[in-house]
């Protein structure tokens, strides 16, 4: 058995930590080959594929627990699948660890334990990937595969004037949770930090919306920016009723103490909730999908002719001061 004091080769690392995660996945071949084989999707199904990269000190805190890093990396990809109405099937992983990393085996053991926990929760397996060293920070990339109903993938381009605008769960927990995780509110709001570190991909909801929603995406870069993407690709205007945006109890308390944080809640990102539109006569179907998935859904606005995104206050007037438009990758 390899110990942390001895160099660990790529194949030793794969056999010890990653091959167990592929057990039970047909086509993964125990990670002994250079690629995996995916099964036939079926006449009424189609493959949906997404990829996300995470870098230490950029997408997660450098001292975050390895199991939570693993689960966040996996879940942000599952959130993308959910946004297109797909059911997760499996994933590949590319992992680069620093050459001078202390106790890499201990880190990998915890990291893979996190992956195993989420594989059990979401019914998926590791299908393959790559493991290398780097002179830089921890960097990982996951490619996730899901199965959707052929021809019914939810996209950003399906919103139409007259539709309602909906969101799942609560908004702002990710951005406010980062502040908590950075020590801004010592001893308080640990639930928000948990939401930042461990998002909840709405996979059960997304697959139930394929017949009700017109357009959908997940809220990863901030509600305002992601609403802007949806408006742009659909060629329409989104109007958000600010007081209707759902907040958790902790987020509401923080914003009550400092109203300026509402702008951060709308723009900060890392919520991984679903933002979607649906015809007005589909409201009952949307609410039923939320109940079946065990996820709250809230109608927060409407789709109109025009361009852009506008947020209204309780009087129906445009909110001022919303200049931050979300996370930018470059």
C-alpha positions in Angstrom: 0.0 0.0 0.0 1.4 3.4 -1.0 2.0 5.8 1.9 2.2 9.6 1.7 6.0 9.6 2.1 6.5 7.7 -1.2 5.8 9.2 -4.7 2.6 7.9 -6.1 2.5 7.1 -9.8 -0.5 7.8 -12.0 -1.6 4.1 -12.2 -1.2 3.5 -8.5 -3.4 6.5 -7.9 -6.0 5.3 -10.3 -6.1 1.8 -8.9 -6.1 2.8 -5.3 -8.5 5.8 -5.3 -10.5 6.0 -8.6 -11.1 2.4 -9.9 -13.4 1.7 -6.9 -15.6 4.6 -8.1 -16.1 2.9 -11.5 -17.3 -0.4 -10.1 -20.7 -1.3 -11.5 -20.5 1.0 -14.5 -20.6 -1.0 -17.7 -18.3 0.5 -20.3 -15.9 1.9 -17.7 -13.9 -1.3 -17.8 -12.5 -0.7 -14.3 -10.6 2.3 -15.7 -8.0 0.0 -17.3 -8.5 1.5 -20.8 -8.0 4.9 -22.3 -11.7 5.6 -22.8 -15.2 4.4 -21.8 -18.1 3.2 -23.9 -21.5 4.8 -23.4 -24.6 2.6 -24.0 -27.2 3.3 -26.7 -29.4 6.2 -25.5 -32.5 4.6 -27.0 -34.9 5.7 -29.6 -36.7 8.2 -27.4 -33.7 9.4 -25.4 -30.6 11.5 -26.2 -27.3 12.2 -24.4 -26.7 15.6 -22.7 -23.1 16.4 -21.9 -21.6 19.3 -19.8 -18.2 20.2 -18.4 -17.0 22.5 -15.6 -13.6 23.3 -14.2 -12.8 24.3 -10.7 -9.6 25.9 -9.4 -8.5 26.3 -5.8 -8.9 29.9 -4.4 -11.1 30.7 -7.4 -14.1 28.4 -7.2 -13.5 27.0 -3.7 -11.5 28.1 -0.7 -8.0 26.7 -0.4 -8.8 25.2 3.0 -12.1 23.6 2.1 -12.5 20.0 3.1 -11.5 17.7 0.1 -14.8 15.7 0.3 -16.8 19.0 -0.1 -14.5 20.1 -3.0 -15.3 16.8 -4.7 -19.0 17.0 -4.2 -19.2 20.7 -5.3 -17.3 19.9 -8.5 -19.7 17.1 -9.3 -22.8 18.9 -8.3 -22.2 22.0 -10.4 -22.2 19.7 -13.4 -25.3 17.8 -12.3 -27.0 21.2 -12.0 -26.2 21.9 -15.7 -27.8 18.6 -16.6 -30.9 19.4 -14.5 -31.2 22.7 -16.3 -31.7 20.8 -19.6 -34.1 18.3 -18.1 -31.6 15.4 -18.2 -31.2 12.6 -15.6 -27.5 12.1 -14.6 -25.8 8.9 -15.9 -22.1 9.2 -15.1 -19.0 11.4 -15.3 -15.3 11.7 -16.1 -12.7 13.5 -13.9 -9.5 15.3 -14.7 -7.5 16.1 -11.6 -4.3 18.1 -11.2 -2.7 18.1 -7.8 0.3 20.4 -6.8 3.7 18.6 -7.0 4.6 19.9 -3.6 1.3 18.9 -2.0 1.6 17.7 1.6 -0.1 14.3 2.2 -1.7 13.8 -1.2 -2.9 10.3 -0.3 -4.9 11.6 2.7 -6.4 14.4 0.5 -7.3 11.9 -2.2 -8.9 9.5 0.2 -11.2 12.2 1.5 -11.8 13.6 -2.0 -12.9 10.2 -3.3 -15.0 9.6 -0.2 -17.0 12.7 -1.2 -17.4 11.4 -4.7 -18.6 8.0 -3.5 -21.2 9.7 -1.2 -22.6 11.7 -4.1 -22.5 8.7 -6.5 -24.7 6.9 -4.1 -27.0 9.8 -3.7 -27.5 10.5 -7.4 -27.1 7.0 -8.8 -24.1 7.6 -11.0 -20.5 6.3 -11.5 -17.1 7.5 -12.5 -16.5 6.5 -16.2 -12.9 7.6 -16.6 -10.5 10.6 -16.6 -7.0 11.6 -16.0 -4.7 12.3 -13.0 -1.7 14.6 -13.2 0.5 16.9 -11.2 0.9 20.6 -11.6 3.1 23.4 -10.3 0.0 25.4 -9.7 -3.1 25.1 -7.4 -5.5 22.2 -7.3 -7.4 22.1 -10.5 -10.1 19.7 -11.5 -12.6 19.3 -14.3 -15.6 17.1 -14.5 -17.5 16.1 -17.6 -21.0 14.8 -16.8 -23.3 12.8 -19.0 -27.1 12.7 -18.7 -30.0 11.2 -20.5 -32.9 13.4 -21.7 -36.0 12.9 -23.6 -35.2 13.2 -27.3 -36.1 16.6 -28.7 -37.2 18.0 -25.4 -34.0 19.4 -23.9 -34.7 22.6 -22.0 -32.7 25.4 -23.5 -32.1 29.1 -22.9 -33.8 30.1 -26.1 -37.4 29.0 -25.4 -38.8 31.9 -23.4 -41.8 33.8 -25.0 -43.5 37.0 -24.2 -46.4 36.3 -21.9 -44.6 33.5 -20.1 -44.1 33.5 -16.3 -40.5 33.5 -14.9 -39.8 31.0 -12.1 -37.0 30.0 -9.8 -36.4 27.0 -7.6 -35.3 27.1 -4.0 -33.8 30.3 -2.6 -31.5 32.9 -4.1 -28.5 34.6 -2.6 -27.4 31.8 -0.2 -24.3 31.0 -2.3 -22.9 34.6 -2.5 -23.8 35.4 1.1 -22.4 32.0 2.2 -19.1 32.9 0.7 -18.9 35.9 3.0 -19.7 33.7 5.9 -17.1 31.1 4.9 -14.5 33.9 4.7 -15.2 34.8 8.3 -17.4 37.9 7.8 -20.0 36.9 10.4 -18.2 34.8 13.0 -20.3 32.2 14.7 -23.4 33.0 12.6 -25.2 31.7 9.5 -23.2 28.5 9.1 -26.2 27.2 7.0 -25.3 29.8 4.3 -21.6 28.7 4.3 -22.9 25.1 3.8 -25.0 26.2 0.8 -21.9 27.8 -0.8 -19.7 24.7 -0.2 -22.3 22.1 -1.1 -24.9 23.2 -3.7 -28.1 21.2 -4.2 -28.5 20.4 -7.9 -32.2 20.2 -8.8 -32.0 17.0 -10.8 -35.4 15.8 -9.7 -37.1 19.0 -10.7 -35.4 19.5 -14.1 -36.5 16.2 -15.5 -40.1 16.9 -14.4 -40.2 20.3 -16.2 -39.6 19.1 -19.7 -43.3 19.3 -20.6 -44.1 22.5 -18.7 -41.1 24.9 -19.1 -40.2 26.8 -22.2 -36.6 27.9 -21.3 -34.3 27.0 -18.4 -30.8 27.4 -17.1 -29.2 27.1 -13.7 -28.2 30.1 -11.6 -24.5 29.7 -11.3 -23.2 33.2 -12.2 -25.9 35.2 -10.4 -29.6 35.6 -10.9 -29.2 38.9 -12.8 -26.5 37.7 -15.2 -28.1 34.4 -15.8 -31.5 36.0 -16.4 -29.6 38.2 -18.9 -28.3 35.1 -20.8 -31.8 33.7 -20.9 -33.3 37.0 -22.2 -30.5 37.4 -24.8 -30.9 33.8 -26.2 -34.7 34.0 -26.2 -34.7 37.5 -27.8 -37.0 38.9 -25.0 -37.1 41.0 -21.9 -37.4 39.6 -18.3 -39.0 41.6 -15.6 -38.3 40.4 -12.0 -40.5 41.4 -9.1 -37.8 42.0 -6.4 -40.0 41.3 -3.4 -41.0 37.9 -4.9 -37.4 36.6 -5.1 -37.3 33.8 -2.5 -34.8 34.2 0.3 -33.8 31.8 3.0 -34.4 32.9 6.6 -30.7 33.5 7.1 -30.3 35.5 3.9 -33.4 37.6 4.8 -31.9 38.3 8.2 -28.6 39.4 6.8 -30.3 41.6 4.2 -32.6 43.1 6.9 -29.5 44.2 8.8 -27.8 45.4 5.6 -30.1 46.1 2.7 -27.2 46.7 0.4 -26.6 42.9 0.5 -29.8 42.4 -1.6 -27.8 43.5 -4.7 -25.2 40.8 -3.8 -27.9 38.2 -3.4 -29.2 38.9 -6.9 -25.8 39.1 -8.5 -23.3 37.0 -6.6 -23.7 33.5 -8.0 -23.2 30.0 -6.7 -26.8 29.3 -6.0 -27.3 26.5 -8.6 -31.0 26.8 -8.5 -33.1 26.5 -11.7 -34.3 29.7 -13.5 -37.0 28.9 -16.0 -40.0 30.2 -17.9 -43.4 28.6 -18.5 -46.7 29.6 -20.1 -49.1 31.2 -17.7 -51.5 28.2 -18.1 -48.7 25.8 -17.0 -48.5 27.2 -13.5 -50.3 24.2 -12.0 -48.0 21.8 -13.8 -44.9 23.7 -12.5 -46.1 23.6 -9.0 -46.9 19.9 -9.2 -43.4 19.3 -10.5 -42.0 21.1 -7.5 -44.1 19.1 -5.1 -43.1 15.8 -6.7 -39.4 16.8 -6.6 -39.6 18.1 -3.0 -38.3 21.5 -4.2 -40.0 24.9 -3.7 -40.7 26.9 -6.9 -41.6 30.6 -7.0 -43.0 32.7 -9.7 -40.7 35.8 -9.6 -41.7 37.7 -12.8 -42.6 37.7 -16.4 -41.4 37.6 -20.0 -42.1 40.6 -22.2 -41.2 41.8 -25.6 -38.0 43.8 -25.7 -34.5 43.2 -24.4 -32.6 43.0 -21.1 -33.5 42.4 -17.5 -35.3 44.7 -15.0 -35.9 44.3 -11.3 -38.8 46.1 -9.7 -39.3 47.2 -6.1 -42.5 46.7 -4.0 -44.0 49.8 -5.7 -43.3 48.4 -9.2 -40.5 50.9 -9.8 -37.1 49.9 -11.2 -34.6 49.1 -8.4 -31.5 51.3 -8.5 -28.0 50.3 -7.7 -28.0 46.9 -9.3 -24.7 47.4 -11.2 -23.1 44.1 -10.3 -24.0 41.6 -12.9 -22.6 38.4 -11.6 -19.6 36.2 -11.8 -17.3 36.6 -14.8 -15.0 33.7 -15.8 -12.3 35.9 -17.4 
